[in-house]
Amino acid sequence: MALRTQGYALLAPADVAALAGSPLAELAQLTPAWDELELDSYLKDGGRYRRRRHSCFVQEGDVLAQTAHRAHWQPVEYNALHGGMHRMFAPVQPATIEQPGWQGLLTALGRVCSAVRNERTWYVEAHQFRIDTADGIGRPTPEGAHRDGVDFVAVILVGRHAIKGGETRIFEADGPNGKRFTMTEPWTMLLLDDAAVIHESTPIQPLGEHGYRDTLVLTYRAGGFQGEQQ
């Protein structure tokens, strides 16, 4: 498995659908939810280019259960720009979570993580992001190249419209090698071993009106959510 040998795996949309046990048409039914995200008011660069929703789950074996709504927290060691802050975002809408494509995707990724790391319980955070170009430039990762402080990270492209840029860059955490590519097809997925690599996405610029890039970012962590003891 590429995730073990090189620290990341890039899956085509058909492979993501097969993994989730959901046809691409079923995954696509999730897409309209990205039109209903809330403005991220925590950006320290003063930007208004990011909208998001966030919810947490615990997966035990094949059973996925949503937790009470909680703040997102990262240490400054992993996010120098926004670390150390308890950021309370609007939750993912229930109608989104109830869809078979959502349930199938999250539980399937939990099984992949367990196969690699021999864990049965995963603390999962789900982030819906829209980065837009209403003010000219949108920054998917304003904190720069980073790790997330979890075990595994999945970055899934939901869609992109009227933009250029948004190149994904992966670098070895303890080595010189890197990889650069641009995800263009909806439901392409990048799965990362967070201890092995660091990652970032370059800014996006408009090619027309209402340019944006939508992603679903899922993180899987053993032992508990970040910040539980903070």
The 8 nearest C-alpha neighbors of each residue, nearest first, counted from 0:
[[1, 2, 3, 4, 8, 5, 115, 7],
 [2, 0, 4, 3, 8, 5, 7, 6],
 [1, 3, 7, 6, 8, 0, 4, 5],
 [4, 2, 1, 0, 6, 5, 115, 7],
 [3, 5, 1, 2, 6, 0, 7, 8],
 [6, 4, 1, 7, 2, 3, 8, 195],
 [7, 5, 2, 192, 195, 3, 191, 4],
 [8, 6, 191, 2, 190, 5, 192, 1],
 [7, 9, 2, 190, 1, 189, 10, 191],
 [10, 8, 189, 188, 190, 11, 7, 187],
 [11, 9, 188, 14, 187, 15, 189, 8],
 [10, 12, 187, 14, 13, 15, 188, 9],
 [13, 11, 187, 186, 15, 14, 16, 10],
 [14, 12, 16, 15, 11, 17, 23, 10],
 [13, 15, 17, 11, 12, 16, 10, 18],
 [14, 16, 12, 18, 17, 13, 19, 10],
 [15, 17, 13, 19, 21, 14, 18, 22],
 [18, 16, 14, 20, 15, 19, 13, 21],
 [17, 19, 15, 16, 20, 14, 107, 104],
 [20, 18, 104, 103, 16, 21, 17, 107],
 [19, 21, 17, 18, 16, 103, 22, 104],
 [20, 22, 16, 19, 100, 25, 23, 17],
 [23, 21, 25, 24, 16, 26, 20, 17],
 [24, 22, 26, 25, 16, 27, 21, 13],
 [23, 25, 27, 22, 26, 28, 21, 16],
 [26, 24, 22, 28, 23, 27, 100, 21],
 [25, 27, 100, 23, 28, 24, 29, 22],
 [28, 26, 24, 29, 30, 25, 23, 157],
 [27, 29, 25, 26, 30, 24, 31, 100],
 [30, 28, 27, 26, 31, 32, 95, 100],
 [29, 31, 27, 32, 28, 33, 157, 26],
 [32, 30, 33, 34, 29, 28, 35, 27],
 [33, 31, 34, 30, 35, 29, 95, 36],
 [34, 32, 35, 31, 36, 30, 129, 213],
 [33, 35, 32, 31, 36, 30, 129, 37],
 [36, 34, 33, 32, 37, 31, 51, 50],
 [35, 37, 51, 50, 33, 52, 34, 38],
 [38, 36, 50, 51, 39, 52, 89, 35],
 [37, 39, 50, 40, 49, 51, 36, 47],
 [40, 38, 50, 49, 41, 51, 37, 42],
 [39, 41, 42, 38, 47, 45, 46, 49],
 [42, 40, 39, 43, 86, 81, 45, 44],
 [43, 41, 44, 45, 40, 46, 39, 81],
 [42, 44, 45, 41, 80, 81, 46, 40],
 [43, 45, 46, 42, 141, 80, 41, 47],
 [46, 44, 43, 42, 47, 41, 40, 48],
 [47, 45, 44, 48, 42, 43, 49, 137],
 [46, 48, 49, 45, 38, 39, 40, 134],
 [47, 49, 131, 137, 130, 46, 132, 50],
 [50, 48, 130, 39, 129, 47, 38, 131],
 [51, 49, 38, 129, 37, 39, 36, 128],
 [50, 52, 128, 36, 127, 37, 39, 129],
 [51, 53, 89, 127, 91, 90, 126, 88],
 [52, 54, 126, 90, 91, 125, 88, 89],
 [53, 55, 90, 125, 91, 124, 68, 126],
 [56, 54, 124, 123, 66, 65, 125, 68],
 [57, 55, 65, 123, 66, 64, 122, 124],
 [56, 58, 122, 64, 121, 123, 63, 65],
 [57, 59, 63, 121, 62, 120, 60, 64],
 [58, 60, 120, 62, 119, 61, 57, 63],
 [59, 61, 119, 62, 58, 120, 110, 109],
 [60, 62, 59, 106, 63, 58, 110, 109],
 [63, 61, 59, 58, 60, 64, 106, 57],
 [62, 64, 58, 57, 61, 106, 59, 56],
 [65, 63, 57, 56, 58, 66, 62, 59],
 [64, 66, 56, 55, 57, 63, 67, 54],
 [67, 65, 56, 55, 68, 64, 57, 54],
 [66, 68, 69, 65, 55, 54, 56, 64],
 [67, 69, 66, 54, 55, 90, 70, 65],
 [68, 70, 67, 71, 87, 55, 54, 66],
 [69, 71, 87, 86, 85, 72, 88, 68],
 [70, 72, 86, 85, 87, 69, 73, 88],
 [73, 71, 85, 226, 84, 225, 70, 86],
 [72, 74, 82, 83, 225, 78, 75, 77],
 [75, 73, 82, 83, 76, 77, 78, 72],
 [74, 76, 82, 79, 78, 77, 83, 73],
 [77, 75, 74, 78, 79, 82, 73, 148],
 [78, 76, 75, 146, 74, 147, 148, 145],
 [79, 77, 82, 75, 80, 81, 76, 142],
 [78, 80, 75, 82, 81, 76, 77, 142],
 [81, 79, 142, 78, 82, 43, 75, 141],
 [80, 82, 78, 79, 84, 83, 75, 43],
 [83, 81, 75, 78, 74, 73, 84, 79],
 [82, 84, 74, 75, 73, 72, 81, 85],
 [85, 83, 82, 86, 72, 81, 73, 71],
 [84, 86, 72, 70, 71, 87, 83, 73],
 [87, 85, 71, 70, 84, 88, 72, 41],
 [86, 88, 70, 71, 85, 69, 89, 53],
 [89, 87, 52, 53, 86, 90, 70, 51],
 [88, 90, 52, 53, 37, 91, 87, 51],
 [91, 89, 53, 52, 54, 92, 88, 68],
 [90, 92, 52, 53, 54, 93, 89, 95],
 [91, 93, 95, 94, 90, 96, 32, 52],
 [94, 92, 96, 95, 97, 91, 90, 98],
 [93, 95, 97, 92, 96, 98, 91, 32],
 [96, 94, 93, 92, 97, 98, 29, 32],
 [97, 95, 93, 98, 94, 101, 92, 102],
 [96, 98, 94, 95, 93, 99, 102, 101],
 [97, 99, 100, 101, 96, 95, 102, 94],
 [100, 98, 102, 101, 103, 97, 21, 25],
 [99, 101, 26, 103, 98, 102, 21, 25],
 [102, 100, 104, 99, 98, 103, 96, 105],
 [101, 103, 99, 105, 100, 104, 106, 98],
 [104, 102, 19, 100, 106, 101, 105, 99],
 [103, 105, 19, 107, 101, 102, 106, 100],
 [106, 104, 108, 102, 107, 103, 101, 109],
 [105, 107, 109, 108, 103, 104, 61, 102],
 [108, 106, 110, 104, 109, 19, 105, 103],
 [109, 107, 111, 110, 105, 106, 112, 104],
 [108, 110, 106, 112, 107, 111, 113, 105],
 [109, 111, 113, 107, 108, 112, 114, 106],
 [112, 110, 108, 114, 109, 113, 107, 115],
 [111, 113, 109, 115, 110, 114, 116, 108],
 [114, 112, 118, 117, 110, 116, 115, 111],
 [113, 115, 111, 112, 117, 116, 110, 118],
 [114, 116, 112, 113, 117, 111, 3, 2],
 [115, 117, 113, 118, 114, 112, 111, 150],
 [118, 116, 113, 114, 115, 119, 112, 120],
 [119, 117, 113, 116, 120, 221, 121, 112],
 [118, 120, 60, 59, 113, 121, 117, 58],
 [119, 121, 59, 58, 118, 60, 221, 122],
 [122, 120, 58, 221, 220, 57, 219, 123],
 [123, 121, 57, 220, 219, 223, 224, 56],
 [122, 124, 219, 56, 218, 55, 57, 121],
 [123, 125, 55, 218, 217, 54, 56, 126],
 [126, 124, 217, 54, 53, 216, 55, 123],
 [127, 125, 53, 216, 215, 52, 128, 217],
 [126, 128, 215, 52, 51, 214, 53, 216],
 [129, 127, 51, 214, 213, 50, 126, 215],
 [128, 130, 213, 50, 212, 49, 51, 131],
 [131, 129, 49, 212, 211, 48, 137, 139],
 [132, 130, 211, 48, 137, 210, 133, 129],
 [131, 133, 135, 136, 137, 210, 134, 205],
 [132, 134, 135, 131, 209, 48, 210, 136],
 [135, 133, 132, 136, 48, 137, 47, 131],
 [136, 134, 132, 133, 204, 205, 137, 131],
 [137, 135, 204, 132, 203, 134, 202, 138],
 [136, 138, 203, 132, 48, 131, 202, 130],
 [137, 139, 202, 141, 140, 203, 136, 130],
 [140, 138, 200, 130, 141, 202, 137, 201],
 [139, 141, 142, 138, 143, 200, 199, 201],
 [140, 142, 138, 143, 139, 80, 44, 202],
 [143, 141, 140, 80, 78, 79, 144, 145],
 [144, 142, 141, 140, 199, 145, 200, 198],
 [145, 143, 199, 198, 197, 142, 146, 140],
 [146, 144, 197, 198, 143, 77, 147, 199],
 [145, 147, 197, 77, 148, 193, 198, 196],
 [146, 148, 149, 77, 145, 193, 78, 73],
 [147, 149, 146, 77, 193, 150, 73, 225],
 [148, 150, 220, 147, 151, 193, 219, 218],
 [151, 149, 220, 193, 219, 192, 194, 221],
 [152, 150, 192, 219, 193, 191, 218, 149],
 [151, 153, 218, 191, 190, 217, 193, 219],
 [152, 154, 190, 217, 216, 189, 191, 155],
 [155, 153, 216, 189, 188, 215, 190, 152],
 [156, 154, 188, 215, 214, 187, 186, 157],
 [155, 157, 214, 186, 185, 187, 158, 213],
 [156, 158, 185, 214, 213, 186, 155, 30],
 [157, 159, 185, 213, 156, 212, 160, 214],
 [160, 158, 212, 211, 213, 161, 162, 183],
 [159, 161, 210, 211, 162, 212, 158, 209],
 [162, 160, 210, 206, 207, 205, 211, 159],
 [163, 161, 205, 206, 210, 204, 160, 203],
 [162, 164, 204, 203, 205, 206, 165, 161],
 [165, 163, 203, 166, 202, 201, 204, 162],
 [164, 166, 201, 203, 202, 200, 167, 181],
 [165, 167, 181, 201, 200, 164, 180, 168],
 [166, 168, 200, 180, 181, 179, 199, 165],
 [169, 167, 179, 199, 198, 178, 200, 166],
 [168, 170, 198, 178, 177, 197, 196, 179],
 [171, 169, 177, 197, 196, 176, 172, 198],
 [172, 170, 196, 174, 173, 176, 195, 177],
 [171, 173, 196, 195, 197, 174, 170, 194],
 [174, 172, 171, 175, 195, 196, 170, 176],
 [175, 173, 171, 176, 172, 170, 177, 196],
 [174, 176, 171, 177, 173, 170, 172, 178],
 [177, 175, 171, 174, 170, 178, 169, 173],
 [176, 178, 170, 169, 171, 175, 179, 168],
 [177, 179, 169, 168, 170, 180, 176, 167],
 [180, 178, 168, 167, 169, 166, 177, 181],
 [181, 179, 167, 166, 182, 168, 178, 169],
 [180, 182, 166, 167, 183, 165, 179, 164],
 [181, 183, 184, 187, 180, 156, 166, 167],
 [182, 184, 181, 185, 159, 156, 158, 187],
 [183, 185, 187, 182, 186, 12, 156, 158],
 [184, 186, 157, 158, 156, 187, 183, 12],
 [187, 185, 12, 156, 157, 155, 188, 184],
 [186, 188, 12, 11, 156, 185, 155, 184],
 [189, 187, 155, 10, 154, 9, 186, 190],
 [188, 190, 9, 154, 153, 8, 10, 155],
 [189, 191, 153, 8, 7, 152, 188, 9],
 [192, 190, 7, 152, 151, 193, 6, 153],
 [191, 193, 151, 6, 195, 194, 7, 150],
 [192, 194, 151, 150, 195, 191, 196, 146],
 [195, 193, 192, 196, 150, 172, 146, 149],
 [194, 196, 6, 172, 192, 193, 171, 197],
 [197, 195, 171, 172, 170, 193, 194, 6],
 [196, 198, 145, 146, 170, 172, 169, 144],
 [199, 197, 169, 144, 145, 168, 170, 196],
 [198, 200, 144, 168, 140, 143, 167, 145],
 [199, 201, 167, 166, 165, 140, 139, 168],
 [200, 202, 165, 166, 164, 203, 199, 167],
 [203, 201, 138, 165, 137, 164, 139, 136],
 [202, 204, 164, 165, 137, 163, 136, 162],
 [203, 205, 136, 163, 162, 132, 135, 164],
 [206, 204, 162, 210, 207, 132, 161, 163],
 [205, 207, 161, 162, 163, 204, 210, 208],
 [208, 206, 161, 205, 210, 209, 162, 160],
 [207, 209, 210, 161, 205, 206, 133, 132],
 [210, 208, 211, 133, 207, 132, 161, 131],
 [209, 211, 161, 160, 162, 205, 132, 208],
 [210, 212, 131, 160, 130, 159, 132, 209],
 [213, 211, 159, 130, 129, 158, 131, 160],
 [212, 214, 129, 158, 157, 128, 159, 156],
 [215, 213, 156, 157, 128, 155, 127, 216],
 [214, 216, 127, 155, 126, 154, 128, 217],
 [217, 215, 154, 126, 153, 125, 155, 214],
 [218, 216, 125, 153, 124, 152, 126, 215],
 [217, 219, 152, 124, 123, 151, 153, 149],
 [220, 218, 123, 151, 122, 150, 121, 149],
 [219, 221, 149, 150, 122, 121, 123, 218],
 [222, 220, 121, 223, 122, 120, 219, 150],
 [221, 223, 220, 224, 122, 121, 120, 225],
 [224, 222, 122, 221, 225, 220, 227, 121],
 [223, 225, 122, 227, 226, 220, 222, 123],
 [226, 224, 227, 72, 73, 223, 148, 71],
 [225, 227, 229, 228, 72, 224, 73, 74],
 [228, 226, 229, 225, 224, 223, 72, 69],
 [227, 229, 226, 225, 224, 223, 72, 222],
 [228, 226, 227, 225, 72, 83, 85, 74]]
